[in-house]
Amino acid sequence: MEMKKEVKRRLEWSVSVSEKAKLTVNPIRNVVETLKLQPNPDKQFIPLSIGDPTIFGNLNPCEETINGLIESVKSAKNNGYFAAAGCEEARNAVAEYCSVIGAQVEAKDVILTSGCSHALDLCMTVLTNPGANILVPRPGFSLYETLSALIDVEIRHYELLPERNWEIDLNDLEDKIDCKTAAIVYNNPSNPCGSVFSKKHILDFLVIAEKYFVPIIADEIYEDLVFPGNHFHPIASLTTEIPVLSCGGTTKKFLIPGWRMGWILIHDRHSRFGYEIRHGLNALAQRLVGPNSVTQGALPYILKNTPKSFFDSTIEFLHINATLAYDVLSQVPGLRPIMPSGAMYIMVSVDMIYFPEFASDLELVERLVSEESVFCLPGKCFQYPGYVRIVLSVPTDLLKEALNRIDYFCRNHFVRSNGIDGYDNGFN
Ligand SMILES: *Cc1c(COP(=O)(O)O)cnc(C)c1O
């Protein structure tokens, strides 16, 4: 006779949150929530903190982008489920749009995702098991840490060098690699630095990845949003040896972050990812059943018809703001901006020696809000204390006003440090 097993059952409600959910944090939110942010009621609040270029209403998608979406809706062809990796036409369009000499891709090499964030998530997940490590840049985009919790992977930082326009410290990178390093996350152009790597620097970086057989996850979401005189080199076009997963999308270049359209390009050198990684990416894509079908339907039209002049005018605007911010902040005592070469941000070093009134750079950021109603993200959000990041996508007049207030604030609180004769404006 079968014994009836005693089953333990709950006697009351006890719904608990998973350990993985608890560990999943957004470093930016974590830092910002600890700050006391009370703007001065007499001054308009100017947030130079939010990395969404659309919030001020001055940067909008072009007509072609908008029409592409309208036509996609009207066609009534894009209301159903598409393949999890994206529909064939849209993947074809991305392959064509992204193929460059030395880095050709076809539709089968493209996975469409819900924004570049989702692309990064799939890439980090497909390449790691618990216990592996992934190398990410410092300062760097905080999403990489956020994504690491769910997959139980160790995040290791490699340093970028401010005095070399944020090039990678290749010695440090090499020190951090071991046999459990599943991938190097590489970000060019950079958020938060606004740096754009030279071809030579990328080649030097590739030597290290090749030496230790480490695949690359390339976050190239800003691609050719670079200022005149700079050139964006897709990393996959500079190596024939290293397998690369390149993550991109329409978010930044087309000024439609909310449309959530991203992609992964699989550049599989000598079949080193092989069938398994491809299959794994397709399998993982099924978790969300692919990105929004209406945007997919619009993608071929958008990629084909957006005029070059649209990108040129975005770049011109960002370059004007970058130059303005750099010029003004270079003259502010205690600050040291680093001129960006692309993307939408400028990093500014804050030399706390000259601001003894504040216990830390976080306190300085708080006081800038309470006195001048200007909010810059503290470098701590990017694992990089001693700096602040300023967003350059705000309207130029507003930026000018914010820079004047920062200037006034710093002059007000600046104290010439004992034993230092005169103020030396650093390495710029
Ligand atoms: C904005 C950004 C992303 C995320 O883009 P989405 O398409 O909105 O998910 C990824 N990487 C970097 C460096 C970014 O700045």
The ligand as a MOL file (V3000), in Angstrom:
LIG
                    3D

  0  0  0     0  0            999 V3000
M  V30 BEGIN CTAB
M  V30 COUNTS 15 15 0 0 0
M  V30 BEGIN ATOM
M  V30 1 C 21.2310 54.6470 -24.5850 0
M  V30 2 C 22.2440 53.5490 -24.5160 0
M  V30 3 C 21.8830 52.2010 -24.6890 0
M  V30 4 C 20.4500 51.7100 -24.6750 0
M  V30 5 O 19.7240 51.9830 -25.7480 0
M  V30 6 P 18.2070 51.4980 -25.8980 0
M  V30 7 O 18.0930 51.2420 -27.3540 0
M  V30 8 O 17.3500 52.6330 -25.4320 0
M  V30 9 O 17.9740 50.2830 -25.0940 0
M  V30 10 C 22.8810 51.2420 -24.7050 0
M  V30 11 N 24.1680 51.5820 -24.5290 0
M  V30 12 C 24.5550 52.8570 -24.3180 0
M  V30 13 C 25.9960 53.1500 -24.1110 0
M  V30 14 C 23.6060 53.8760 -24.2920 0
M  V30 15 O 23.9840 55.1340 -23.9980 0
M  V30 END ATOM
M  V30 BEGIN BOND
M  V30 1 1 1 2
M  V30 2 1 2 3
M  V30 3 2 2 14
M  V30 4 1 3 4
M  V30 5 2 3 10
M  V30 6 1 4 5
M  V30 7 1 5 6
M  V30 8 2 6 7
M  V30 9 1 6 8
M  V30 10 1 6 9
M  V30 11 1 10 11
M  V30 12 2 11 12
M  V30 13 1 12 13
M  V30 14 1 12 14
M  V30 15 1 14 15
M  V30 END BOND
M  V30 END CTAB
M  END
